[in-house]
């Protein structure tokens, strides 16, 4: 990593968390689209949810690539794993999905892995 100030590095972490949040939100939009029935294949793939979802994934990708220029490469995949937690929370809020014991255990294991990796 080049010699960036602490403020610059913190900005990259904020940008990475924003990227993960955007990607997680796009997954919610894509699932919302998948739960609907459409009158044609064209409408199934060219509707506002799908277009916005893939647009958000593109924006997230650009944000993540930008982050790679300011933080160590090994930390980005760790931060990306937070997306699993965000998707679980958003699925609960938007789709009413239950938080089962297995989902919570999986979330705990993801957080534990992130913590252990950063020790």
Secondary structure, DSSP 8 states (H G I E B T S, - for coil): -----HHHHHHHHHHHHHHHHHHHHHHHHHHHHHTS--SSHHHHHSSHHHHHHHHHHHHHHHHHHHHHTTS-HHHHHHHHTHHHHHHHHHHHHHH-----HHHHHHHHHHHHHHHHHT-
